[in-house]
Amino acid sequence: MVDIREVIALAIKKADTSMFNENYSKQAAAVIQAVQKAGYEIVPVKAPDALVPYVHDNMPFGRLRPSELVTQLYTLMVTNARRFDK
């Protein structure tokens, strides 16, 4: 697995092209893009209120092993957390 600190450090280094008047918004956007490209997502610790009913309505059904159910629910929540974090 990729070390997230290395991903962030590289993104800041690539985005920081000037010595003065640094564009921190540009650096932040580069970090988020690099993190997502590396397969990570930045999400809040507490699930947004609107996310819970969304996940409930989109839960996988059928006979799943507990580990598979948790994996699918985790992915569903993480990939949609920012959509409802407003």
Helices and strands as residue ranges (DSSP letters): H 4-15, H 24-37, H 51-57, H 66-84
